[in-house]
Amino acid sequence: MATSKLQALWNHPAGPKTIHFWAPTFKWGISIANIADFSKPPEKLSYPQQIAVTCTGLIWSRYSTVITPKNWNLFSVNVAMAGTGLYQLSRKIR
């Protein structure tokens, strides 16, 4: 059972043999860095950077649901980017 699931993942059009797997996987670094910045004082946050992170997350989240094949790794990383960006913007605005 597990072998067949791993084989299916390996052979998926957005699986580990393609850039469609690795690009979103490394993009998680942006979300992780933004989460690490939660401890930064809001004054040190950048409006342009957080707006870019938020907009990128929103735009690419939508795109990842309309492409074929659907890329759930791309979707989840971009939802995380939009969420962390919105949170950081809300901290900066307050």
C-alpha positions, 0 to 999 in steps of 0.5 A: 500500500505505502509503496504504491502511494510513494510510486504514485507520488514519484510519477505524478506530473508535479512530483519530485522528478519535476520543478513543479515539486521543488519550486514550491518546496523551496518557496516554503523558506519565504513563509518560514522566514516570515514566521520567524519575523513574528518576533520582530518589532512591527516598526522593522517590518517593510510595507512593500515586502509584506504587500509583495508576499501577500499579493504573491500568495493570493495570486499564485494560490488562485493559479495553482487551483486552475492549472492542470494538474492541480499542484497542492504543494504550490497552493498550500505554500501560497496560502501560507505566504498570503496568511503570514503577509496579511498577519505582518501587515496587520501588525504593521498597521496597528 
